[in-house]
Amino acid sequence: MLKFISISIFTIIFVLILILGFISPVQSATLRSTWVEDEIYQYNHPFAAQLPQELATKMQKMKASPFAFYRGTSHIFYRDMQTLPSSGFVNSSTSAIWLEGDMHLQNLGGMRDSNDNNVFDITDCDEGYLGPYVWDLQRMAVSILLAAKENGLSSSDAQDIVRNFLDAYLNKMSDFKGTNDELSYRLESSNTNGVVKDLIKKASHKSRSKLLNKYTQLNNSKNRVFQTTLKFQPVSSSTYSDIAGATGRPHHVNKHTLLRIDLKSMSLSFAYCESFRRSLWGLKNNQARNPDFFVGS
């Protein structure tokens, strides 16, 4: 366990050195700062023509602190991860598992899960993909160090928090060994305390009906449709046409029908709906991406 922690701390410090401005091993002929600027440009440039003001807002947010910059540049983190030697704790079974994809402190919180349990869990999985499990651990650990520094904690205290995080992870993995307990384990009010317990209690006041009423309304025909706001706007007729064409089954799609993706089976289905385009672009999380489309049955 101590070996695992010492190696992980070394890896985290190495990643921080890369992030905070030293020359990357892969980019040894180019100054780190120049390489980082180019990476940010290449990653974000495709979005500039769609919503330039939102992209400018994202860039402004990233300037606030190293932690804010870290949140908005996960693509750079994973480029750096590829420069590190393979972890001795990763094998063929653990080198390609589902990752959260952008693991950091502000992607955790209180929520109500699909079984109506109030829990503390990961709240953002839209960048999930397959990779070595240690990348999630390393990204979370770096976020702890950056957040600790931003909040005035000493370097030694910050490293203690990382060690506690890794200890808790290792202990829980040991508890799960040889069982299927991980399938039902949840962080709830009964087994948490402090801030985590407070966040879970806060989530208990939320409900699907409240979420529905926040973004939708009943029209004159008593059908529930999305509200039109600055953040949610009806898509254009040309967008409807593009989506209809993308399905390969245009006769199933009309002005009130939109492609819906079933993420569990990765199959395609259709639903009569009102379609709205979200223009937030994930700015809350400092991420720019293609516009999302919401479907209401």
Secondary structure, DSSP 8 states (H G I E B T S, - for coil): -HHHHHHHHHHHHHHHHHHTT---STTTTS-HHHHHHHHHHHHHHHHHTT-HHHHHHHHHHHTT-HHHHHHT-HHHHHHHHTTS---TT--TTTSSEEE-SS--GGGEEEEE-TTS-EEEEE---TT-EEE-HHHHHHHHHHHHHHHHHHTT--HHHHHHHHHHHHHHHHHHHHHHTTSSGGGT----GGG--HHHHHHHHHHTT--HHHHHHHHEEE-TTS-EEE---SSEEE--HHHHHHHHHHHT-GGG--TTEEEEEETTTTEEEEEE-EEEEE--TTGGGT---S-EEEEE-
